[in-house]
Amino acid sequence: MQLISSPVTLEDQSWICAGAFVGPGVTVGEGGVVGAMSVVTRDIEAWTVHAGNPARMIKRRRIRSGETLSDGRPLIPADRFATTMTNSSDVSVDLDAA
């Protein structure tokens, strides 16, 4: 039997916490957070927090203009702030490449 797989896509500034399972073909939107030990089988919307088994939306993340990361870089560059929800570059993780 042949293994059928799909890539998991993690967009900019998304987090996957320890022990979480993210199923094949799932996209975690920009700024999306998957809580520890969660089981994700469907796409995660941008700027939301999901947790549990099965993972459910806990809340929406609110990002204020001008917030910075610990190293002083802007959390969201000012030129992208107004369009964060629609213009994100995503990063595909190809598990077969490793």
RABELUR-V755827 format. One record per backbone hydrogen bond with DSSP energy under -0.5 kcal/mol. CO is the residue of the C=O (numbers start at 1). NH is the residue of the N-H. E is the energy in kcal/mol with one decimal. If there is no record, write none. Layout:
co=CO nh=NH e=E
co=CO nh=NH e=E
//
This chain:
co=3 nh=5 e=-0.5
co=6 nh=25 e=-0.6
co=8 nh=10 e=-0.5
co=8 nh=93 e=-2.2
co=9 nh=11 e=-0.6
co=9 nh=28 e=-3.0
co=10 nh=91 e=-1.3
co=11 nh=14 e=-1.5
co=12 nh=31 e=-2.0
co=15 nh=34 e=-1.9
co=17 nh=20 e=-1.6
co=18 nh=37 e=-1.8
co=20 nh=22 e=-0.5
co=21 nh=23 e=-0.5
co=21 nh=40 e=-3.2
co=23 nh=26 e=-1.4
co=26 nh=9 e=-2.4
co=27 nh=29 e=-0.7
co=27 nh=44 e=-2.7
co=28 nh=11 e=-2.5
co=29 nh=32 e=-2.6
co=30 nh=47 e=-2.2
co=32 nh=15 e=-2.8
co=33 nh=35 e=-0.5
co=33 nh=50 e=-2.8
co=34 nh=17 e=-2.5
co=35 nh=38 e=-1.6
co=38 nh=21 e=-3.2
co=38 nh=40 e=-0.5
co=39 nh=41 e=-0.5
co=39 nh=55 e=-2.8
co=40 nh=23 e=-3.0
co=44 nh=29 e=-2.4
co=45 nh=48 e=-0.9
co=47 nh=61 e=-3.0
co=48 nh=33 e=-2.5
co=49 nh=58 e=-3.6
co=49 nh=59 e=-1.2
co=50 nh=35 e=-3.1
co=51 nh=56 e=-2.3
co=52 nh=39 e=-2.3
co=56 nh=51 e=-2.0
co=59 nh=49 e=-2.9
co=61 nh=63 e=-0.6
co=62 nh=64 e=-0.5
co=64 nh=67 e=-1.8
co=67 nh=75 e=-3.0
co=67 nh=76 e=-0.5
co=69 nh=72 e=-2.1
co=73 nh=69 e=-3.4
co=77 nh=80 e=-2.3
co=77 nh=81 e=-1.0
co=80 nh=83 e=-1.0
co=81 nh=84 e=-0.9
co=83 nh=86 e=-1.4
co=83 nh=87 e=-2.6
co=86 nh=88 e=-0.7
co=89 nh=12 e=-1.2
co=90 nh=92 e=-0.5
co=91 nh=10 e=-2.1
co=92 nh=94 e=-0.7
co=93 nh=8 e=-1.0
co=93 nh=95 e=-0.9
co=94 nh=97 e=-1.1
co=95 nh=98 e=-0.6
//
